[in-house]
Amino acid sequence: MNKHLNDPAAKFIVYKDIKPLVKKDSPGEILFLSREQVGDRVGTDFAEAPSGAEKDVAKLHESARIPYTLPALVFLGIDDRSSPTTNESSKVDHLNPTGTPYFALDAGMNDWEDLLAEVGGEWGDARASAASMSNWDAGVFAQGRALVDWNTRNKFCPACGTATYSLWAGWKRNCTSAIHPVEGKEPCFSTKGLHNFAYPRTDPVIIMGILDSTGDKILLGRQKSWPKGMYSCLAGFIEPGESFEDAVRREVLEEAGIEVGPVRYSSSQPWPYPSNLMVGCFGRAKDGQTIRLDLDNELEDAQWFPRSVISSIVSSPTGSAYTKSDLKKLDEKTQTQTQSQSQVKSHADKDAESSAALAPSEKTAEEISDIQKKQGDGLGITRVPPDTAIAGQLVRLWVKGGLDLVSKL
């Protein structure tokens, strides 16, 4: 691993407060730094086991970051697109892949200002930047952001409260009591067996495109805190013991009082804010139902929208556009810290709703105001999620009518 870390060709994506380093005034262009440019901000190399250490001890030092106070550093992989990658090639050695190593680095408390000025960079807004990136860069960004965030959030052992350290090049965390045992104290139980708090977590969120029995209307809702005229697909966290289908039916019933019958999976999307997996599904509602918002009071409004209305919004240049102020409000909403344990689930579901509707492109307030004045559908909707979000993909797939969704549900 240290060979890759010190490879002159290695590329580093750097995050400060989980904001990526991007080219100034070009939020979608990641500034990958070289090993020489990051210099000693990386800290020491990955640790190695003491010479002659037994197997169990050696495992505790596999690509570890010691001391644990070093800034988070994660190996993201090797870009081998320019090298042969099939097993049919005799040149392939999967134990020693060739290509460009990629790492993610937390800026920590280091001074970066001089380097930023030198390379023409700035710390970009995470959501706005991701929406403008190429597919390759967006994948690197998402992986790096989720893992750096996970490493910086989990600095103490959930089992005993002792500090944790990173190993497996950022893909695992371990209790420091494993390498620095306290005499007379029982070893932390987290050092034995398999525990889910030692590895990066992904929280699945269900995004739901709910259609009426004809397939010509879609159920969309909004929260009071959202920008004016913004509606999106209903969404919520998948709970333990639930299938995708179960989660769709439960969430729609809780939020809108609508019972859903058949459900089908559509697509998914990693969402590193901080570590979600968005799972898009279509569902068909049962006939003769009335929308109710009083069951858990998450939504300000929910309506059945005809295809013609949503089609006009999707085709509008500002139908999926949001100002910087809109983005900031949405981001602040999803980052709200709950003060009461009884509020946790409610706030978490609201965060899921907001996350499902984000990843918008930017427009000025004046541009958005102009289009809102021109649109008079009487339903209060002027904006939907963009195609960079799963909710936007579900809406557009339905609008285009490319699939006979009702008959397949």
Secondary structure, 3 states (H helix, E strand, C coil): CHHHHCCCCCEEEEEECCEEEEECCEEEEECCEEHHHHHHHHCCCCECCCCCCCHHHHHCCCCEECCCCCCCEEEEEEECCCCCCCCCCCCCCCCCCCCEEEEEEECCCCCCHHHHHHHCEEECCHHHHHHCCCHHHHHHHHHHHHHHHHHHHCCECCCCCCEEEEEHHHCEEEEHHHCCCCCCCCCCHHHCCCCHHHCCCCEEEEEEEEECCCCCEEEEEECCCCCCCECECEEEECCCCCCHHHHHHHHHHHHHCCCEEEEEEEEEEEECCCCEEEEEEEEEECCCCCCCCCCCCCCCEEEEEEHHHHHHHHCCCCCCEECHHHHHHHHHHHCCCCCCHHHHHHHHHHHHHHHHCCCCEECCHHHHHHHHHHCCCCCCCCECCCCCCHHHHHHHHHHHCCCCHHHHC
